[in-house]
Structure formats: structure tokens, C-alpha cells
Amino acid sequence: MSHAICLDSLLNLPAMGIPVVNYSPESTWEFGAAAQGYFRLPNQERTSIVQLDGTYSLKHQWYINAQGTLYFGAKAHTPSPIAHRPNWQLQFRAGYSDRPATYYGLYGEGDVANEGNKGIGMLRRATPYQLQRGYLHLQAPIYVGQHTAVGPMADMLIARFAIQDIYATVKPLAQVALGAVALHDTRDNVFYPSHGLFAKLSAAAAWTSEVIVPEGQKAAINGLLSADLRQYIPLPHNMVLAWQFKTQWLLSEYAHTHLTFYPLLPRLGGQDGLRGVNSDMFRDDIMWQLQAEWRIPIWSIFRAAVFAGIGDVYDYHHWHWATPKVGYGVGLRAAINKAKVNIRFDVARSNVDPRWNHINAYSFYLTATEAF
């Protein structure tokens, strides 16, 4: 959303492509590529962005994803009648994944995860599950000020999964959600801000099919809430302190639908979340995380990062307190164009796995753009 992005890349092209390599215990090594394009639509100051990425792992997991932000409207001081067109943006994300993974149980359901620790419902040994998932997310906020926008949003998802010896969908699980989003953004740059604030709130009602409840099989209306707050604080010598608080809530009227909703549940961890935490391990109705990153210039196009975060997930109907999960690590950045897009390499671990001398206690991420 910056008005000062320069499109001159190292190759003087308004696009780039890079390899993507990740390592995490749930997927082992994962290889792929990401491509991004930058352009301005007619009569628009803001730079639109479109990204295509995909990976394939050594465990035969794969996904393909397309996402972007398109800015529409008129430049400032544009002659009438174009000047009366509202500025607005279209954010989209669509993709499909086939990612066999591992199920660790849920905190509040010891009766389901009957091998787990008392009161927590986590399996002593993870069990495999198959998941095919397709999704489409759309948001169209309209600017009501220089930095503030509000508008509608829609989410569509279809999934089929089978947790070995525990649960399997009889037919694909489908969800359609309609709601609203509001955002406020004063960052000086979208990709690598040096100062500014970003806040985004969304709320939606979701219709979900294939819900198994004690009264029988029926559809359910759920509430989807999310909040994302970020701040970027400039420090001496071009250093930046960045922090993010993020939370997601899936609220259902039924207390026995966790397994049915499993692919829809908010989850902790991953390359843009609480780095170092296995992204398949912790899912439940409510997720929150707080992370901070100290970004340090090194030399020329290279920067370093030191980061840490804390977070957890909770059962909305049966609250259970446990020790929050902590992730931390270090990273290296290399700027690949003047728009401040970086190649990011992070090494992280967490308090979930106490081992220091085993590669599965660490997560590695090589990708483009920052975690937040």
C-alpha cells in the first residue's frame, strides 16, 4: 500500500522468481518456487502485486497457491470524472493442496485422543492423516481515508480428510463464509517497512456442511473472527523493531465438532506464524500469537534478523490452560530489488521439542518476503 515503491529490480524487470526450500519435522524437505509480479493498473498510484508459488515435499506433499492485491481507483489530482471513482483494493488467495500430515489430537478432547496425557488430549504418538483442500478467499475493502479501508469479504473452502482409525469424512466438507473486513495501514513499504502501523480486523458468518453432532448429521453456522496488528519501530543505525499480534477464532454452537472441522481450525506455527513450532501439531477453536523481530542491516543488500514469539490454541467450549508455546531463531535477508523484497532464510526452534542435537528439533525456511 506504499506510494513510494520503486519497480526497478536487479534485472530491471517488474517481476521475479526464486526457489523455495523449507524443512520442518512434519514435511521434512520441501522444494518449490515462487514468482511475483509488480505493476500499476490504469490511473492508480499504488503498486499491485500478484504471486504464484508451490512446493513438493519428500513426503509427497504438494500445494499450489496464487494470491495478490490489486489496487483500483484514481490517482490524486486526476481530472473529472475519473477523480470521482473510489479507491479500492481486491485481495485474493486461491489454491489447492494435497498434504498428508500428522494428527496430534486436541487439548480439550481427551476422550478422542485416549492415548494422550490426562486433560490435554494430545497423542503420545502422532497418527497420519490425508488431507485434500481447495480454497478461495476474496476481500474488497474501499478506502474511506488515506490509510483506512472497509469492505466485504467472502471465503470458500472444500476439504476431504481421513485421520487413521479416528475419523474420516463421508463426503467433502464445504464451507462458505460472508462477512466484512476493516484495515488501517500507515507503513512506508509493504515488503520491508521501516516504520508505520498495520491493523486488520475481519468478521464473518460461515455455513458449513457435513457436521456430525449427537442429534445427527446437519449443517452448522459458525462465526469466524480474526485480528492482525503490526507495528514497525525505527531504531538507530537503520535497525527496525517489528512486532505482530494475531488471533483467529472459529466459534461453533456445537461442542463435539472439532474432528469434523479439523482442517478449518486455526493453527499455530509455520513459516509466517510462530516459527519453530510444527504447523500440524496445535489446532483448536482459538489461536493467538505474539511475535517480535529485530531487523539489523549488515552490509549492502544483506540484513540479519533475531526473532521470538509466544502463542497457543484453546478449545472454545472447554478451556484448558497449558504452557504457551515459544518459538525463536535467527535469520538472514538479501534484498533482491529496490522495492525491498527480500529472500528470507530462517532457522528456528521451540520449547515443544527439548532436543538440541537432533535436526527434527529445528525448522528451516527459505522463501520470499517477510513473515509479517
N, C-alpha and C positions, 0 to 999 in steps of 0.2 A: 504494500500500500504506500510505499515511499514515492515521493515525487522526484527523487534525485538518483534513481538507479541509472547507471550507465551500461549500455548493452555491449560495449566493446570487450570481447573475451580475448584470451591469449591468442586465439586464431582469428580474431576479428569476425567471429560468427555469432549470431544471436541464438546459439544453441550449443549444447554439449552432451557428451555421453561418457560414462565412466563405468568400470567394473564394480560390482558389489560382492563383497565377501563377508560372511558372518560366521561366527562359531558360537554355539550355545549348547548346553547339555541336551536340550530337547530335540535339536535338529542336527547335531554335530556340524560339519562344514556345509555351508550353503553358498552357492555361487550363482551369479546373475549379472544383470546390467541395469543401468538407469540412464534415461535420456531426458533432458529438459530443454524446452524452447521458450524464448522470451520475445514478446512482440507487443506493439501498441495497436489497439483497434482504432478505427477512424474517430477523430475528434476526442481522443482520450489521452490525458496526461499520464495516467497510471500504467504501469507495465503489466501485461497479462502473462501468466505462466502456465505451461502445460507440461506434465511429467508422465512418462511411461516407465514402469520398472517391473522386474520379475526375477525370480530365483528358482533354483532347483537344488535340493539338498541330497547328501549321501544316503539319507533315509527315504529317498524317493518322494519327498515332499516338494510341492511346487505351488507357485502363485503367479498371477499376472495382475497388474493394477494400473489404472490410468486415473490421474487426478489433476486438478488445476484450479486457477482462479482467473476469471475473465472479467475485465472492467469495461463497463459501458457508460455512455453519457456524453457530456460535452466538456471541452476544455474551458478553463476560465477565460472570460472576455470574448467568448465565441459569439459572433453576430447572431441575432434572432433569425429564424425560430429555433435553431439548434440549441441555443443557450437555455431554453426552457425545458429541455429534456433532462430528467432527473439522472444523477449519477447513481449507478448501482453496480453490483457485482454478482457473478454467478460462480459459486464454489461447487465443484462436483468431485466425486470419487466413485469409481466403478471397478469391479474386478471379480475374479473367481479364484478359488484356491482348493487344492486337494492336499491336505496336510495331515497324514497320520501322525498322531501325537500321543501323549500320555495323560491319564486322568489320575489325579491325586486325592479326589474327594473334596468335600466342602466342610467348612468349620462347624456349622450348626446341625449336621446330619450324621451323627454317629451311628444311627441305625442303618443308614445306607452304606457308609464306609465302615463296616463292622470289624475290619481289621485295624482300625485306627486307634489313636490314643483317646482315652476317655474324655468326652466333652469337646473334642475338636473335630472329629470326623475326617481326619487325614489318613490316607492309606500308608501303611508301613512300606509297602511296595507299590509303585505306580502300575496301573494296568493300561494297556494300549487301547486307543480308540481311533476310528476312522471318521474323518470329517470332510465333507464336500460343502462348499459355501460360496454363494454368489450374492453380490450386494450392489446397491446403488444409493448414493447419498447426494442430495441436492439442497443448496441453500441459496437464497436470492435476497440478501439484505439491500435496502435502499438508503442512501446517505441522507440523513436529516441534519447534518452539520459537516464540518470539515473532517472530523475524525470519528463520527458516530453513525452507525447504520443499524436499521432494524428491518426484518422481513420474514417471509415464510420459509419453512424447511420441510423436506419430505425424505423419508428413509424407506427403502425396500430391501428385504433380505429373504433368502431361501436357503435352507440348510438340511442336510441329511447326515446323521451320525450314528455310530454304534459303539458303545462302551462295552468292552468284552465282559460277558457274564453279569452285567449290571443293568444296562438299558440300551435300547435301540429304537429309533423312530420307525413307526409303521409306514408312514408316508412322509414326504418332506415337510419340514417345519417352515411356515411362511409368516412373515411379519411386515406390516405396512404401518408407518408412523407419519403423522402430520402434526406440525407444531410451528413454533416461532423461534427466531434467533435474534439476539442483540449483541453488537460488538462496539468496542471503543479502542482505537489504535492510534497512538502518537509516536510509534517507533520511527527512527530516522532511516531504517533499512529493514526490509523484510527478512533477508537471509542471515545477516550478521549484525544485529543492532548494536549501537554503542550507547544509546540512551533511549528512554521512552517507556511507555506503558501499553500493555495489550490486555484487554478483558473481553471475554466472550461467554455469554450465557445462552442456554437453549432449554426449551421445554416442549415435550410432545406427548400425545396420546397414541398408543400403539395397539393395533389389533393383531393378535397372534393366534394362529390356528394350531391344531394338533396338541391341545393341552390335556394332560391326563390328571384328573382330580378325583378325590374319593367318590364324588357323585357321578363320575363317568367322564367320557371324553367330550370336550367342548372348547370353544374359543374363549379368549380372555382379553380384557382391555387392561393394558399396563401403562404406567407412567414412566417416561424417560426424561431424566434431568441431567444436565451437565454444566460444569463451570470450569473455565480455564483462565487463570490470572497470571500474568508475567510482568516482570519489571527488569529493566536494564539500567544499571547504575555506573556511570563513568568514574574511573579511578585514575590516579596519576600514572604517567608513562603509558598512556593508551590502553591500560588494562580495563576490563569490564567485569563487574559482578552481576550475574544474571540469576534470577530465581523464578520458580514456577510453582503454583499450587493448582492442582487439578483434581476434580472429583466427578464421578459418574454414579447415577442411581437408576436401577431398574426396579420399579415398585409394582408388585403384583398383589391382587386381592387374595391369592391362594398361597398357603404356606408350604405346599407339597409339590411345587412345580420346578424345583431347582434343576433336576435332571432333564426335564423337558426343555427348559430354557438354556441349557448349559452353553451352547455356542453363542448365545446372546448376552451372557452375563459379563459385566465389567471385569477386566482382568488387570493384574499388576505385572509390571516388568516389560521387557522388550527394549528395542534399540532406541526408542523415543520416550520410554517411560522410566521406570526405576531400573536403570541399567545395572546388570549384575544379578538380577532376580530372574529366574526361569519364568518365561512368559506363559507357560502352560500350567504352572503349579497353583497359583492363587486366583480363583474366580469366585465371585459371590454377588449378592444383590447390590452392594455398595462398595465402591473403591475410592480411596483418596491417596494422594501422594504429594509430597513437598520435596522439591529438589533445587539445588543451587550449584552454580558453576562459576569458577574463577577463570577468566579468559586472559591469557598472557601473551603479548607479542614476543616472538623470539628473534627472527631475522627475515627480512624480505617478505615473502609470501607465507612464512610459517608462523603458526601460533600454537601455544600449548593450552591445555585445559585441565583443571583439577575439579572433580565434581563429587557430590554426595547427595543422597536422598533417603527419605523415610516414607513409609506408607503401609497400607494394609487393606484388607477386604472384610466385609461383615455381612451376616445374614440379617435381613431387614426384620424378619419375624422372630428370630431367636438370637438376640445379640450375645456375642461371646467375645470377651476380651482376651487377647493373646499378645505376645511381644511383637511390636511392629517390626516390619522387615526393613532392613537398611542395606542400601547399595552404594558403592563408592568406587572410584577409579581415577585414571588419568587418560589423557588423550592428546592427539596431535592433529592439527589442522593445516591444510595447504590451500590457499586461495587460488582458484582456477580462472576467475575472471574479475573484472572491475566492479561487477555487481555484488561482490563479496560472497559469492557462492564458494563453499569450501568442500574439499574432500575430507571426510572425518574418519579417524581411526581411534577407537576407544578400547581400553582394556578395563574390565570391571569385575568385581566380586561382591558377595553379600554375606550377611550373617546367617543365612539359611544353611549354607554348607560350611562346616568348620575346617575343612581340609585346606591346607596351604600348599601341599606338594602334589596336587592332582589337577590335571587340566580341566576336568569337569567342574571344578570349583570356580572357574573363570569363564567370562563371556567376552568375546571379541566382536567388534563391529567395524566394518569398513563400508562406508556409504557416503552419500552426498547430503549436504545441508545439516543444520544443527538439530539437536534433539528437541530444542524449544527456543 
